[in-house]
Amino acid sequence: MVQGIMAGGDKAFKLAVEGAEDNFELGRKDAEILTENDVAVAISASGNPKYLLGVLQKAEENGCKTIALTCNHKALILEEAGHGICVEVGPEVIAGSSRMKAGTAQKMVLNMLTTGAMIKIGKTYENFMIDLMPTNEKLKDRAIRIVSEIAGVQASTALETLIESDWKVKTAITMLKCKLSKEQANEALRKNCGVLRRTLKSLTIV
């Protein structure tokens, strides 16, 4: 759902691949996977790597929506992308070290983008993260608390229903709030693309 691609490939996350960010054609090649159903976010403190310009060019050709995220209002990627986000942070404490203020600011923006996207596709309900997979004790405890709070039931009832629903949080909530079987709850969620609020609304419960 969210893929991170760096100039130079996966190995560049650990070791520098010199010259990769200056390779326009490499950017075009890496962007070949993009389609009209995607959104490409080009991230750069300076906003001028030729690699990203290649990515944006190919993305546009493929009908992909594009966003440029930079800390430089004169960045070239701002001119090429469909939407631009510029967070100017001023000079770094250590000159040239854009992984400090610039990196932190960009990480905050990316958090906003991904959080907003996850809310829109139904992974939250109110301020609860409901689309979680309880794969360990900590997450199972969290799932129990979430189901208990949203459904307005005791923790013991939430646990019992979660076990019955194969630890599917949205299914358990739907079962409890709408008094449905596991099968009925799963079908109701399926009809509403897995969005809990839409599911409850369709069953006249908000």
Backbone bond lengths (Angstrom), bond angles and torsions (degrees), N, CA, C in turn:
res aa  C-N    CA-C-N  psi(-1)  N-CA   C-N-CA  omega(-1)  CA-C   N-CA-C  phi
1 M - - - 1.463 - - 1.538 110.91 -
2 V 1.320 116.00 -43.11 1.468 120.96 175.41 1.524 107.64 -123.86
3 Q 1.314 117.10 121.18 1.463 121.72 -178.73 1.520 110.48 -120.39
4 G 1.322 115.56 133.12 1.461 120.12 176.52 1.520 109.96 -102.25
5 I 1.315 116.72 123.49 1.466 121.43 -179.90 1.522 108.76 -124.43
6 M 1.324 115.74 124.35 1.466 121.08 -179.36 1.525 110.31 -110.45
7 A 1.313 116.19 145.67 1.463 119.92 174.59 1.523 108.94 -55.42
8 G 1.323 116.45 123.87 1.466 120.41 -177.90 1.518 113.36 101.92
9 G 1.339 117.24 -5.36 1.459 120.82 175.95 1.517 113.78 84.81
10 D 1.323 116.23 -173.54 1.468 122.32 -175.90 1.525 112.65 -59.19
11 K 1.313 116.83 -34.71 1.466 118.99 -178.15 1.527 111.93 -64.33
12 A 1.339 116.76 -22.22 1.467 120.57 -179.40 1.523 112.33 -71.10
13 F 1.337 117.18 -13.16 1.461 119.66 176.82 1.529 110.81 -71.03
14 K 1.328 117.14 -23.10 1.458 121.32 -179.56 1.525 112.69 -109.68
15 L 1.322 115.67 -40.75 1.463 120.12 -177.99 1.521 109.63 -126.59
16 A 1.326 116.75 137.76 1.466 121.14 -179.46 1.524 111.07 -63.21
17 V 1.330 115.55 134.14 1.463 121.48 173.79 1.518 105.91 -107.33
18 E 1.312 115.04 96.77 1.461 119.99 -172.46 1.523 112.08 -61.48
19 G 1.320 115.71 134.72 1.463 121.79 175.33 1.512 115.06 85.54
20 A 1.344 117.44 -8.82 1.467 119.43 -176.24 1.521 111.77 -62.37
21 E 1.326 117.15 -39.24 1.468 119.15 -176.65 1.527 112.23 -72.68
22 D 1.322 116.57 -11.44 1.462 120.18 178.01 1.529 112.25 -95.66
23 N 1.325 116.33 5.31 1.466 120.75 -174.03 1.534 110.57 -99.44
24 F 1.313 116.19 99.37 1.464 122.85 -178.37 1.527 111.47 -61.54
25 E 1.323 116.64 -45.80 1.462 121.19 -177.29 1.523 112.16 -67.00
26 L 1.328 117.01 -32.44 1.459 120.60 176.15 1.526 110.24 -63.64
27 G 1.328 115.79 -38.66 1.455 120.18 176.46 1.513 112.05 -62.41
28 R 1.319 115.93 -43.83 1.467 120.50 177.49 1.530 110.82 -61.80
29 K 1.313 115.99 -41.64 1.464 120.69 -178.45 1.534 110.64 -64.99
30 D 1.334 116.97 -45.41 1.469 120.57 -179.26 1.525 111.92 -65.82
31 A 1.331 116.14 -25.34 1.473 120.54 -177.92 1.520 112.92 -85.87
32 E 1.311 117.36 0.12 1.463 120.25 -179.10 1.529 112.25 -63.02
33 I 1.330 117.55 -23.37 1.464 120.94 -178.98 1.517 112.60 -75.01
34 L 1.325 118.20 -14.46 1.455 122.20 -175.55 1.526 112.17 -74.60
35 T 1.343 115.60 143.35 1.461 121.38 179.05 1.522 109.52 -129.72
36 E 1.304 115.95 179.02 1.467 121.16 179.35 1.532 111.63 -67.38
37 N 1.319 117.54 -12.77 1.465 121.10 179.07 1.526 112.57 -90.76
38 D 1.322 117.48 -1.13 1.464 122.02 -176.35 1.526 112.15 -103.47
39 V 1.330 113.80 166.18 1.460 121.96 169.57 1.520 106.80 -128.53
40 A 1.323 117.33 121.90 1.462 121.94 179.64 1.523 109.28 -100.83
41 V 1.325 116.36 128.33 1.456 121.64 177.23 1.524 108.26 -111.00
42 A 1.321 116.53 110.95 1.466 121.59 179.52 1.523 108.25 -88.88
43 I 1.343 116.75 120.56 1.465 121.92 -172.39 1.523 111.01 -115.75
44 S 1.315 116.30 123.74 1.462 120.81 178.41 1.525 109.24 -162.10
45 A 1.314 116.86 134.96 1.465 120.33 178.14 1.532 110.43 -63.28
46 S 1.339 116.44 -49.19 1.470 120.45 -179.72 1.520 111.35 -78.21
47 G 1.333 115.42 -33.22 1.461 119.93 179.31 1.505 114.73 78.30
48 N 1.346 117.19 18.90 1.463 118.91 -175.35 1.533 116.26 -122.80
49 P 1.326 120.53 2.18 1.472 118.99 -179.01 1.527 112.36 -59.30
50 K 1.326 116.09 134.64 1.463 120.59 178.72 1.530 110.95 -62.77
51 Y 1.319 116.14 -31.40 1.469 120.71 178.22 1.526 110.52 -55.14
52 L 1.329 116.59 -47.39 1.465 120.14 -178.64 1.527 112.46 -70.22
53 L 1.311 116.31 -31.12 1.463 118.90 175.93 1.524 110.01 -65.44
54 G 1.338 116.14 -36.66 1.464 120.51 175.46 1.514 111.28 -66.01
55 V 1.333 116.25 -41.73 1.463 120.97 177.61 1.525 110.42 -59.19
56 L 1.316 116.55 -48.76 1.464 120.84 -176.97 1.524 112.28 -65.34
57 Q 1.328 116.03 -37.50 1.462 119.02 178.84 1.523 110.65 -63.49
58 K 1.337 115.83 -48.57 1.462 120.07 -179.03 1.520 111.33 -66.53
59 A 1.333 117.03 -37.92 1.463 121.28 178.77 1.524 110.43 -60.08
60 E 1.322 116.37 -43.12 1.463 120.50 179.18 1.523 110.86 -63.82
61 E 1.326 116.62 -40.90 1.460 120.85 178.16 1.520 111.13 -61.35
62 N 1.337 116.17 -33.20 1.457 120.98 -178.28 1.533 112.67 -86.54
63 G 1.328 116.95 1.55 1.460 120.74 179.45 1.510 113.77 77.65
64 C 1.323 116.31 18.96 1.460 122.21 -178.01 1.530 110.44 -85.50
65 K 1.327 117.18 137.91 1.465 120.87 175.65 1.528 108.70 -71.86
66 T 1.334 116.62 144.44 1.460 119.83 -175.08 1.523 112.51 -131.52
67 I 1.325 114.74 145.25 1.463 123.07 176.66 1.519 107.95 -132.00
68 A 1.303 117.46 135.60 1.464 121.84 174.61 1.517 108.33 -107.49
69 L 1.329 116.71 130.30 1.462 122.45 177.99 1.524 108.43 -120.86
70 T 1.323 115.98 116.66 1.459 120.24 -174.79 1.529 110.51 -148.07
71 C 1.320 115.31 172.95 1.470 120.84 176.86 1.525 110.61 -117.03
72 N 1.311 116.18 15.87 1.458 122.08 -176.20 1.527 109.65 -128.68
73 H 1.335 116.99 113.39 1.465 119.68 -175.31 1.529 112.61 -68.09
74 K 1.342 117.10 -11.49 1.463 120.42 177.00 1.529 111.67 -100.21
75 A 1.306 117.53 11.98 1.459 122.26 -176.06 1.528 111.90 -61.49
76 L 1.314 115.59 139.38 1.465 120.90 178.78 1.523 111.91 -68.22
77 I 1.341 117.27 -31.85 1.463 118.61 -178.13 1.528 111.42 -67.28
78 L 1.335 118.04 -23.36 1.463 120.66 176.24 1.519 110.97 -65.31
79 E 1.338 115.97 -32.75 1.461 121.15 -179.75 1.522 111.34 -75.46
80 E 1.323 116.27 -29.82 1.463 120.45 -173.63 1.524 113.35 -90.63
81 A 1.332 118.03 -27.21 1.464 121.19 -175.42 1.521 112.08 -82.89
82 G 1.323 115.74 155.82 1.456 120.40 177.55 1.513 112.21 -68.15
83 H 1.322 116.50 -33.79 1.467 121.90 178.98 1.525 108.30 -134.77
84 G 1.320 116.12 142.93 1.455 120.04 -178.76 1.518 112.45 -123.47
85 I 1.327 116.16 139.76 1.461 122.48 174.14 1.522 107.29 -126.80
86 C 1.320 116.17 117.40 1.461 120.35 -178.80 1.524 109.18 -120.47
87 V 1.329 116.00 116.95 1.467 121.01 177.52 1.528 107.94 -112.48
88 E 1.312 115.46 94.69 1.461 119.89 -178.89 1.531 109.90 -79.15
89 V 1.312 116.02 122.40 1.468 120.81 -175.75 1.528 112.73 -111.45
90 G 1.323 117.03 -1.72 1.458 120.01 -179.10 1.517 112.04 79.13
91 P 1.314 117.18 -179.26 1.472 121.49 -177.42 1.533 111.79 -61.66
92 E 1.321 116.03 143.00 1.456 121.20 176.86 1.533 110.13 -73.98
93 V 1.312 116.21 154.81 1.465 120.74 177.44 1.524 109.97 -59.85
94 I 1.333 115.55 -39.96 1.462 121.67 174.22 1.515 106.85 -109.07
95 A 1.301 117.26 114.24 1.461 122.27 -174.25 1.520 111.73 -53.48
96 G 1.330 115.32 131.25 1.454 121.03 176.68 1.512 114.84 85.61
97 S 1.321 118.22 -6.55 1.460 120.74 -178.16 1.524 109.99 -92.31
98 S 1.325 116.32 78.25 1.460 121.14 -174.90 1.525 112.87 -73.27
99 R 1.336 116.25 -2.89 1.460 118.66 177.71 1.534 111.21 -81.47
100 M 1.313 117.18 1.60 1.462 120.79 -179.72 1.533 109.91 -92.18
101 K 1.331 118.67 -101.04 1.466 119.92 -177.47 1.525 112.41 -62.41
102 A 1.317 116.73 -43.52 1.462 120.16 -177.88 1.526 111.08 -62.82
103 G 1.324 116.23 -46.60 1.457 120.04 -179.62 1.515 112.15 -62.57
104 T 1.328 116.86 -40.45 1.464 121.35 179.83 1.527 110.86 -66.04
105 A 1.329 116.46 -44.09 1.466 120.79 -179.65 1.527 110.93 -63.32
106 Q 1.328 116.39 -42.14 1.455 119.80 -179.57 1.524 111.49 -67.03
107 K 1.336 116.42 -36.76 1.465 119.59 177.55 1.527 110.25 -62.02
108 M 1.315 118.06 -39.03 1.465 121.53 178.77 1.534 110.68 -63.98
109 V 1.331 116.62 -40.86 1.464 120.14 178.75 1.522 110.16 -65.35
110 L 1.324 116.87 -42.24 1.463 120.26 179.03 1.524 111.14 -63.20
111 N 1.336 116.57 -36.87 1.465 119.75 175.70 1.523 110.60 -60.65
112 M 1.334 116.24 -41.00 1.466 120.33 179.27 1.531 110.95 -64.42
113 L 1.321 116.50 -43.83 1.463 120.48 -178.55 1.527 111.33 -63.50
114 T 1.337 116.81 -47.70 1.460 119.51 -177.57 1.528 111.46 -70.05
115 T 1.332 116.99 -37.99 1.466 119.60 178.31 1.520 110.37 -63.26
116 G 1.326 116.50 -45.65 1.462 120.22 177.89 1.516 112.12 -60.26
117 A 1.334 116.74 -41.20 1.464 121.12 179.88 1.524 110.89 -64.78
118 M 1.330 116.75 -42.98 1.466 120.03 -178.87 1.530 111.93 -67.31
119 I 1.328 116.45 -34.27 1.463 119.80 175.81 1.527 110.23 -64.77
120 K 1.340 116.13 -43.89 1.458 121.05 -177.03 1.526 112.53 -63.67
121 I 1.335 117.81 -31.76 1.467 119.19 -177.37 1.525 112.13 -95.58
122 G 1.329 117.07 10.05 1.445 119.99 169.99 1.512 117.63 89.82
123 K 1.310 117.58 21.64 1.461 119.65 179.41 1.527 113.11 -86.07
124 T 1.329 115.97 1.60 1.462 120.38 177.86 1.532 109.66 -132.07
125 Y 1.337 114.57 161.04 1.460 121.69 172.05 1.516 106.13 -140.06
126 E 1.349 116.34 119.65 1.457 119.66 -169.49 1.536 108.07 54.35
127 N 1.345 117.63 -124.46 1.468 118.72 179.08 1.527 111.87 -105.28
128 F 1.338 116.50 21.98 1.456 120.81 -179.75 1.527 111.42 -103.29
129 M 1.323 116.69 137.23 1.454 121.77 172.97 1.529 107.35 -87.49
130 I 1.333 116.71 100.45 1.454 120.59 -170.16 1.522 114.30 -97.11
131 D 1.306 117.14 -16.49 1.471 119.17 -176.47 1.524 109.65 -91.99
132 L 1.327 116.25 56.55 1.457 119.44 -178.68 1.521 109.85 -108.45
133 M 1.324 115.80 158.36 1.462 122.16 178.52 1.525 107.67 -109.69
134 P 1.319 118.49 106.79 1.471 121.59 -177.26 1.536 111.47 -72.58
135 T 1.303 116.17 83.91 1.465 121.07 -175.06 1.521 113.62 -98.04
136 N 1.340 117.68 -2.65 1.462 120.55 176.60 1.529 108.88 -147.41
137 E 1.316 116.46 175.86 1.462 120.65 -174.58 1.529 112.42 -61.60
138 K 1.334 116.80 -39.75 1.464 120.32 -179.82 1.524 110.94 -61.33
139 L 1.330 116.41 -45.76 1.460 120.04 -178.10 1.520 111.80 -72.49
140 K 1.325 117.24 -31.23 1.467 119.53 176.13 1.522 110.18 -66.51
141 D 1.322 116.43 -40.67 1.459 120.44 177.21 1.525 110.39 -62.97
142 R 1.325 116.32 -40.49 1.466 120.34 178.65 1.523 110.71 -65.23
143 A 1.331 116.50 -41.02 1.466 120.72 179.44 1.529 110.74 -61.80
144 I 1.325 116.35 -41.59 1.468 120.49 178.82 1.520 110.38 -61.50
145 R 1.327 116.98 -44.20 1.460 120.98 -179.00 1.527 111.32 -65.70
146 I 1.325 116.49 -39.38 1.466 120.66 -179.83 1.529 110.40 -65.54
147 V 1.321 116.48 -48.28 1.469 120.20 -179.53 1.524 110.47 -63.51
148 S 1.313 116.67 -42.10 1.465 121.46 179.59 1.517 111.20 -60.71
149 E 1.329 116.71 -44.14 1.469 121.69 -177.47 1.524 111.52 -68.91
150 I 1.330 117.15 -48.69 1.463 120.24 -175.41 1.527 111.57 -71.35
151 A 1.334 116.60 -40.42 1.470 120.16 -176.99 1.525 112.41 -85.50
152 G 1.337 116.18 -12.26 1.458 119.54 179.03 1.512 113.55 68.10
153 V 1.336 115.78 43.08 1.461 120.61 -179.37 1.523 110.08 -126.40
154 Q 1.328 115.82 168.34 1.449 121.21 176.68 1.530 110.00 -68.79
155 A 1.319 116.09 156.28 1.462 121.12 -179.96 1.519 111.50 -59.12
156 S 1.322 116.53 -36.67 1.471 120.12 -179.44 1.522 111.02 -63.99
157 T 1.337 116.70 -38.94 1.469 120.80 178.34 1.527 110.16 -69.45
158 A 1.324 116.00 -39.66 1.468 120.27 177.98 1.519 110.29 -61.53
159 L 1.323 117.04 -43.91 1.469 121.32 179.26 1.521 110.86 -62.36
160 E 1.315 116.49 -46.26 1.462 121.00 -179.29 1.531 111.07 -59.06
161 T 1.327 115.90 -43.29 1.468 120.65 -178.32 1.527 110.99 -71.53
162 L 1.314 117.39 -37.51 1.466 120.20 177.29 1.525 110.91 -62.57
163 I 1.311 116.90 -41.48 1.471 119.97 177.87 1.525 109.72 -62.74
164 E 1.330 116.19 -42.90 1.467 120.62 179.83 1.522 111.80 -64.33
165 S 1.339 115.58 -33.27 1.472 120.16 -177.20 1.525 112.60 -91.32
166 D 1.325 116.78 12.37 1.475 121.91 -177.66 1.523 111.75 62.26
167 W 1.317 115.77 36.24 1.459 123.84 177.27 1.535 113.29 61.85
168 K 1.320 115.58 33.02 1.461 120.68 174.42 1.530 108.07 -96.09
169 V 1.307 115.32 110.18 1.464 121.16 -172.52 1.524 112.32 -60.16
170 K 1.328 117.07 -48.61 1.466 119.69 -177.81 1.525 111.79 -65.52
171 T 1.318 115.73 -36.21 1.469 119.25 177.45 1.518 110.60 -64.91
172 A 1.323 116.37 -44.91 1.465 120.83 -179.40 1.519 111.53 -61.57
173 I 1.326 117.01 -43.01 1.464 120.80 179.58 1.528 110.59 -63.46
174 T 1.327 116.12 -44.44 1.464 120.66 179.82 1.528 110.81 -63.24
175 M 1.322 116.78 -41.26 1.468 120.90 177.83 1.528 111.20 -58.89
176 L 1.322 115.70 -45.49 1.462 120.25 -175.81 1.526 112.77 -73.29
177 K 1.334 116.67 -46.44 1.463 119.42 -175.43 1.529 112.44 -73.65
178 C 1.338 116.07 -27.53 1.460 119.12 -175.36 1.526 112.95 -111.34
179 K 1.355 115.37 0.62 1.467 120.81 179.24 1.530 111.18 55.26
180 L 1.331 114.63 53.54 1.459 121.50 -179.47 1.521 110.71 -115.48
181 S 1.316 115.50 162.26 1.460 120.36 172.54 1.520 108.54 -77.72
182 K 1.320 116.24 169.07 1.465 120.02 178.08 1.524 110.33 -58.46
183 E 1.302 117.05 -44.34 1.461 121.37 -178.00 1.527 111.43 -63.95
184 Q 1.316 115.82 -42.51 1.473 120.06 179.49 1.529 111.08 -66.08
185 A 1.327 116.20 -40.53 1.468 120.50 179.69 1.519 110.72 -65.16
186 N 1.328 116.99 -44.42 1.468 120.69 178.94 1.522 111.28 -61.87
187 E 1.327 117.07 -39.39 1.460 120.97 179.76 1.524 110.62 -67.47
188 A 1.332 116.96 -40.20 1.465 120.61 178.45 1.523 110.71 -63.82
189 L 1.316 116.97 -41.30 1.470 120.86 177.68 1.517 110.78 -66.18
190 R 1.327 116.75 -40.30 1.467 120.22 179.24 1.522 111.03 -60.61
191 K 1.328 116.71 -42.60 1.465 120.78 -179.36 1.524 111.60 -65.23
192 N 1.332 116.73 -22.78 1.466 120.97 -178.30 1.531 111.81 -111.39
193 C 1.328 115.13 28.01 1.474 122.49 174.30 1.533 112.45 57.01
194 G 1.326 116.80 28.34 1.457 120.36 176.64 1.515 114.90 77.02
195 V 1.328 117.88 7.65 1.467 121.22 -179.15 1.525 108.59 -88.05
196 L 1.327 117.05 114.79 1.461 121.17 -174.22 1.524 112.74 -62.24
197 R 1.326 117.26 -47.73 1.464 119.30 -178.07 1.521 110.76 -59.28
198 R 1.320 116.48 -43.27 1.463 119.93 179.72 1.537 110.45 -65.06
199 T 1.308 115.96 -37.36 1.469 120.57 179.62 1.519 111.08 -64.18
200 L 1.342 115.86 -48.98 1.463 119.70 -179.74 1.524 111.73 -63.81
201 K 1.324 116.27 -37.35 1.454 120.61 178.99 1.527 110.68 -65.07
202 S 1.342 115.58 -39.14 1.464 119.32 179.33 1.514 112.35 -65.99
203 L 1.333 115.02 -22.57 1.455 120.51 178.33 1.522 110.93 -101.03
204 T 1.345 115.29 17.56 1.485 125.37 177.30 1.519 113.15 61.88
205 I 1.345 116.78 28.41 1.475 120.58 175.07 1.516 107.32 -124.91
206 V 1.325 117.83 128.00 1.458 122.41 -179.40 1.518 108.82 -112.03
